[in-house]
Structure formats: C-alpha cells, structure tokens
Amino acid sequence: MKEKLKRLYKKLKLKFLNLKKAVKSRYQIIRAFFKQTYNKHIIYLYVTTALLINLIIEMMARGSFIEGIYFLISSPYVFLCNSIIILMTLSVTLLMRRRFWGLSLISVIWLLAGVTNSILLSNRVTPFTATDLMLVDSAFGVVTKYFNLFQIVFVVLGLTIAVALLVLLFFKAPLVQHKIKYPRNIIAIAIIWVIGLGSINLGVGSELMSMKFGELRVSYYDYGFVYCFTNSLINTGIQKPNSYSGETVEKIVEKTDENTISKAKKKPNIIFLQLESFFDLNNLKGIKMSKNPVPNFEKLMEKYPSGYLNVPIVGAGTVNTEFEVMTGINLDYFGPGEYPFKTKLLDTTCESICFNLKEYGYNCHAIHNNTATFYGRNEVFSNLGYDTFTTIENMYIEDFTPMGWAKDYYLTEYILKALKSTKKQDFVYAISVQGHGSYPTDGDYDYPVTIKGDLDEDVINQYQYYAMQTYEMDKFIKKLTNALKKLDEDTILVMYGDHLPSFGLSGEDLVNGDVYQTQYVIWSNFENDYYTDEDLEAYQLQSKVLGGLNMNAGSINKYTQEHKGEDQESYDDGLKNLAYDFLYGDKYATNGENPYKPTDIQLGLEEVKLSSVTPLYDEEGTVYLYGSHFTTYSRVYINGEKQKTEYVDPSTLKIIYPELKAGDKISVYQQNSDDHVLTKTEPYSFADDELLPQTSKNNTKGKKKNNKK
C-alpha cells in the first residue's frame, strides 16, 4: 500500500513539475511577446485595448453582453469611431517611459466613466454627460436616496482598490527599454488624431452620426457612449448662428427709437408650481389602478386651460425644464446634456420671467422644499432676478417620504407667506420635490392606490410607490387651490410636471406616445378668458401666461408672443439668434449692454436673527441662544468654530460650551453642510456681566458676490 502511494505521489509530483515547466514556458513566451510588443509593436496593444474598452463600455451601457456584440456588428463604423476616440486618448502615452502605467490610467478612467453611465441609466434614465461632473456636490447630497450602505461601501472599496493598483503599477510596471524618439512619436500621435477626427467628420457627414442630439438616451444608444460623452465635453454653449448679425437681430426685435412695454390688462399674483416627476399614471398603458391617483389635477385640466408641455428632459435634470420656463430659451440650442445652470448662468444674467415681470412692478420669489445648493440654484437665481429664495434650510418640515424627500403640502404655507410678504404683486416660482426618485422595488407600505398588470413584481411596487406620492401631491394641489380661493388677491396658478419619472418608459408605453411630454394647467381664482387649451414647448409657457395679460416686456418673451404660430424654422432661427445674442453675442438687442443686473437675493423670506445668549453656568456648560427663525439647519459658531447645536424651537437653540467667556463672538449659520454655508448672522459679542442684544443681519455668499459685481 505504501509503495502504491509512493508511486502515485511520484507521478503526481512529476505531472506537477511538468505543468509548472509548461506554465513557466508559456509565461516566458507571453512575456517575450509582450516585451516585444511593448517596445517594438506598441500600436497593436493600443488598438486592442481601445477596442476592448469600447466593447466593455457598450455592454455595460446596454446591460447585456449580447447587446454589446450586436452594437459592434450592426454599427461597425460607429463602433470603430468610438474606439478611435479611445485610441486618440491612449496615444498620448507614446511620449511616456511609464507607458503601461499611462495606458492603465487612461483605461481605468474610461471604464469608470462607463460604469458611471451604467449606474445613472439604471437610476435616472438619462446617460452620463460631461456636465454631470459639475454636479458632484449635488450628487453627494442625494446618493443615500439611490444607494444603500452596502452599495456605497462597495463603490468606495472598488475605487480604493483601483487607485491602489494604479499606484502599485506606477512603481512596478515595466518601463520602455529603448530610447523614445519623440519627433517620430509626436508625428504618430498627430496621424492617429487626424485619422480619428477625419473618421468622425466622415461619420457625421454621412449621417451615421450626429453632432446634435434629440433624445439623449437614444443618441447614446445609436452613436455610442464614448462619442456622445466626448461630444458633451467639447460641444457646449450655443453655437453662433450662420445668420447672426446686428442687422438680423435688430430686424428680429423690430428695433425702434422708442420701444415701450405694453400696458397690462391685469396684474394678478402669478405662481408657477413645478411638480417634481409629476405624471398622470392614467396615461400609462398596460396597467389597472384601484382608483385615480390624481383626480384633482384631472378636474382642473378639464375646467381650466391646459395641454401637453414638451419638456427637454426625461427621468432627471429638473433645472433644464426650469431654464426653459424661466428664460424662454430652447435648451436644444446648447450642447448635448448641458445644464446652463451649471455653466453659463453661473456668471451672467439673462432675460427671464422675473426680469420681465419687474417691468410691471412685481416682486419675485423662489421656493423649494429641498436644499438651496442643489444644481447651484442659490447662485443662479440671483442672475435670474429673484428677490428671495426660500429652501428647506429655512423651513420647518417634519414629514418626509420613505425615501427622504420633503412632502409637498408644506409649500402651501410658504407660497402664501411669499404672497403676503409685500404690498405689490408677487411672482412665485415654487419647485416641488416629493415625487423625486428613486422608487423602491419593495417595501411594506400602505398603498392608497394598488396596481395590476402583466409586469414584474418589482415594477408593480415601483408604480404603486410612485402612485402613493402623486396621490399625496394631488391632495396638496387641492389644498393650495382652496387656500388661494380664499386669498383676497387675484392670482394665477400655473402647474406642470418637470419631467416624467425615471421608469425607463418609451413612447409606446404612453397614451400620448411621447416621453418628453408632461401636462400643464392654468388655474385662477378669478374669472378670465385670457387663455385657451393648446400644447406648448416649455420655453413658450411664460409667453403664453404673460401674453394673456398683455405683458410683452423682454425681447425673447415678445418675440415668442408674436411669432410662435408662424413658420417653425423661421421662428426657431430668430429665437436662437436672440438667445445667442444675450448669452454669447454682442447684445445687439439691448444696444450692446446687458440690462439685467444680479439681484441682492435674500435666502429665506425672514432673516435669521440672534438676539441674546444665556449660559446656565451648570456643570455641563449649557448655553441657550435666543432669536428668531431658527431651523434644524441652524448651527452655532463661536469664534469661527462650529459647535454641536440642538434645535429647540424657532426662537431657541442649545449648545454645550463650558468655556464661554466675555468677548466671544457668536454667530448662527444656516447651512446644509460644512461646505455650503448659506447665511450667517453678524457676530454677537457675549459679555459676562450683561447681555448685549445687537441687530443681526443676514449676509449671504450670494450678496457678497453680487456686491463685487
């Protein structure tokens, strides 16, 4: 028995040694091949890497290995162009001695972009664009609403491993062993770029590809992620129209020496209520609901002027609908996937419904039951003419959805406050948040509306959760209109959905057949015949509302009122000329000057004030701070250092600070993170022997910035 075991052991050992020898031999062959390729035939490695990365990215974008292969086979030229773009970026490493590390770094960046695109497509429907890189600060604020802790940890761990491997490769990866011939390699890089740009231009010229995208998701699917993302990176702003000139613009605005604004028929309060992801599920095919989730909205649409509203986005990107509604400018004029709120409007003003209404004596208020810094609204709204901006940081909200979004019914109180805050007419732009995704695929909820259909259970659960939110939003609409009926001021309320929810719907799923259509209704608490039913573009909505009141202030507003029903191509050319003139051109329409100045916007309808500080002199060092308009977002700072703050009520805050002494400077900040301080009171000087109440004043970053301007 022992002899048999010994013989078996020897055989196994011999086989292992032979296997080891074979593996070592193969390794040497591969290493020699790699060494030769790496040093003499590097272009093969570059081409193979580019093709492989592109294939992996497309598989992730489509969520299928087969779909990725099908894209390669069905659109070989487009696939090749996408691969060449990757090859163009890889080619710069021809100038590096640590060439393998450079290849790895660029490859990882492309793959991370592909992973990000896949994640965004599964959560918000729209793909990853270059402008999303500017939204990183906003993304951090909502990441927990889309991903659980395990997923977040997994992503962080993956990124950490990727960075660690890149660092290791930097020191361990082989260097190019021959002397780099820089002139030759520079010529090689230039040739690759010329071939790449030529291939892309040929693809665009033959209409296999396009520089302008219609439906963003479809364009990414048709033209490939790499090409579309690169396009969004370099194709920004409004391209100068071929017909643009001073003469053209003057003709468009019908410029005269004495252009005066028209006299308004009536000057009611005007409210625009933008409902987050609001959509009538009755327009969705293939489902049956236990009851109508939006009966009040449907009744209003039957009784008051209404129609479909063509919005520029689906699933996400709320501020792009805001941009069109507020400015009257078609977002299609900008680069693919661009957010003007995060690009051009950060540093310039623009004609807007606010500036137009100010010509008629209106005060303008923005209200949003979410954070002020989301999409940079706290900075942009000053450039759009708002006088106040009230957000969750200055609200008292205690009721949230299971996904953590504030309930919309709180908006009624703050809309009424805004209307009563001035003796003038008021314009209010209220931005809802309750309907925001993501929508859970499971959960034990008391659904007010149950849904049946030939669908997966997780999809049914998403629809039922969404129906629960729109059901409550519909009740909020009724509450708001009832409150406005009692208001002793004439008021117009314009309600619409900003975009469809992120369900991945297609036109075939909808009664109206278009995922870029929501619905709007124009309600009023007084009898009028100013409006009729019609379908509109979002950028035409303000002109419809103001036109009904005979308000024609603003070149863009007036142009749309007068030319909307004419030849579409001619109307569009004129509108694009005006948009370019205001934002990028020579401002021929306004005599070469920008007539719109940033407003000294106040964050919150009421200023937060600190009036007194009272230490208890107990063992813990308890200190009470008294003032007005404190919220759960109030934080106490002493001598510039943040203290752990307990919100007691709107007039009281509590901290533990045993070291309080005479001369300490105390302020209350309104902030949603350490990086986002919205307002702060003037420093309050504490005195040991007496309290020194001082008048506090809100100073915002926005104010300082505007003063500098």
Salt bridges, closest charged atoms under 4 A:
GLU58 OE1 - ARG62 NH1 2.15
ASP132 OD2 - ARG124 NH2 2.70
GLU276 OE2 - HIS499 NE2 3.42
GLU322 OE2 - ARG377 NH2 2.55
GLU379 OE1 - LYS705 NZ 3.21
ASP387 OD2 - LYS358 NZ 2.86
ASP399 OD1 - LYS407 NZ 3.61
GLU413 OE2 - LYS417 NZ 3.37
ASP426 OD1 - HIS365 NE2 2.87
GLU472 OE1 - LYS407 NZ 3.11
ASP490 OD2 - LYS266 NZ 2.85
ASP498 OD2 - HIS499 NE2 3.35
GLU534 OE2 - LYS544 NZ 2.85
GLU534 OE1 - LYS564 NZ 3.14
GLU566 OE1 - HIS563 ND1 3.00
GLU606 OE1 - HIS629 ND1 3.97
ASP664 OD1 - LYS661 NZ 3.31
ASP674 OD1 - LYS642 NZ 2.46
